[in-house]
């Protein structure tokens, strides 16, 4: 039979229909709005710096957009991976996090910027290892809380074991040094373990030990003590130790009620150090005023509460690992935003922590976007679990 005469045959393509993803639209809209504000503020705060240093006013914006694309690709991969895979490999994630933190302190491997060795150079990109290590440790702690639920709730050693591991990770961060990330790491995971069922007295013991330990580190280190004294009275030495904070307060004060307008900031013109990274909120407050700052803080709070609501919905369906992961991510983003804004407004001593989704930082934007996609995956699994519960109820009827 010729090819022309051969009858048509039904051919099944070897492609499977992709499963439908149930995405949380309010969460996506909040993230998109914060990202948009972040890109606008990054451009405003860095345009003069980019022109002066790199002869390109959009140098930092271009690099941030490149990192954002990488973060979206990583997030798409996380959306396709069931969270049960992360639960099964939580110990491997712990080893991965510790390996990253050890790797950066090895001479010749870690990349030094501004006196701190926090980066590893990958394909020409300086990647801050504390960012993925933080998320990996949250996943490990969430898995531990599920496996050791009874020990965590009833025994001191149940909280002692993960805190020893976390203390080792914090010690490695202090070696680089990265005091802010170390405190944030311990605070986030200690709060997560308490929510997962650790006893109040055990939580208070470790909380007190942590406060005392970091307090001793602060007052025994010359440059940390200098920062602490500058925080208590920045106007005593406004041209040296208190320079960054005083310039930040001047920026916030210039904003008054409604701000000087987008692009109208004066402090970003080489008066305020790190205006596009750690102190971008001060530039935002200068350009949009108190009203804009309150609305921005409200948006950040809504994002954190939305993540915690997803965690609560997961707990209602006994998806404990997913609930703890979402809780950890929510606490981390909320705590880091609080610290950054607190530093900018003079409520807290100066710490080198970015404002999530807003500050310039390629490592930060990649990991934050990927983590939020992990939360979206958790929401998808919640919807699927709810549909199964509903289907079983109908079957019984």
C-alpha positions, 0 to 999 in steps of 0.5 A: 500500500502506498503512502498516499493510499495508507489510511489515516491512523490515530497517533497518540502523542507521547506528551502528558497533560501538565497538572493544573497549578492552583496559585494564590492570586492575592499573594502573587499580586502583593509580591508583584506590587512590592517588586514593582515598587522595589525596581522603581526605588532601586532605579531612583536610588542608584541612578546617580551611583551607576552613572558615576561608577559605571557610566550607566545610570541603569547599571544596577537595575539591569543586574537586578532584572537579570537576577529576577529572571534567575529567581523566577526560573528557580521558582518555576522549578520549585513549583514543579517539585512536591514539598514531600521531596524536600521533607525526605531530603531535609538532612541533605539540605542541612549538609548543603547549608553547612557546606556553603557556610564552610566553603565561604570561610576557606581562604581563596574561595570566599570573595571579600567585599567591604571587609566581609567575606560573605560571597562566592563567585559563580560565573562572574556573579558574587553569590551570598551563601547565607541566602540559600543556606537560610532557606535550607535550614528552615526546611531542615528545621521544619522536617525535624519538627515533624519527625521529632514532634513528641521529643520537641514537645516533651523533652529539653533535648528535643529543642537542644539538638536543632539549636546546636546545629543552628548555633554551628551555622550561626558561628560560621556566619560570625566568622565571615563576619555577618552578625545580622544574618546570624541573629536573624537565623537563630531568631527565625528558627527558634520562633519556628520551633516554638510554634512547632510545639517546643515548651515555653520554658525551653524557648525562654532558656535558649532565647535568654542564652542567645540574647546574652551571647550576642550581647557579649559579642556586641560589646567585646567587638570594637567595631560592633561596640562602635556601631552600638554607641553610634546607634544610641547617640548618632548626633554625637559624631555625625561625620564618622560613626553616626554618619550613616544613621544621621543621613538616613534620619535626615532623608526620612525627615525631609520626606515629611507627610507626602515626600519630595516626589519620585526622583527628588531625593537629595540624600541619595546623591552620595550623602547616604551610604548604601542608599540602594541596598541597606538604606533604600527605605530611607530614600523611599521615605524621603520621596514618598513621605510618611503616608507612603511609608505607612502604606508600604509597611502595610503592604509588607505586613499584608504579605507576611500575614498572607504567608502565615494564613497559608501556613495555618490552612496547611496546619488545618489539613495536618500538612505539618511540614508544609505549615512549618515551612510557610511559617518559617518563610513568613517569620524570616521575611517579616523579621528581616523587613522589621530589622531593615526598617528599624535600622533605617529609622534609628530603632535598631543598631546598624545591620547589613540586611537588605529589605526583601523584594526592594533592596538591590541584591542579586542573591537576595532577590533570587532566593526570596522569589524562589522561597515565595514560589515554594509558598505558592507550591504549598498553597497548591498542595493545600487546594489539592488536599481540600479537594480530596477531602471534599471528594471523600465526603461526597463519596460517603454521602 
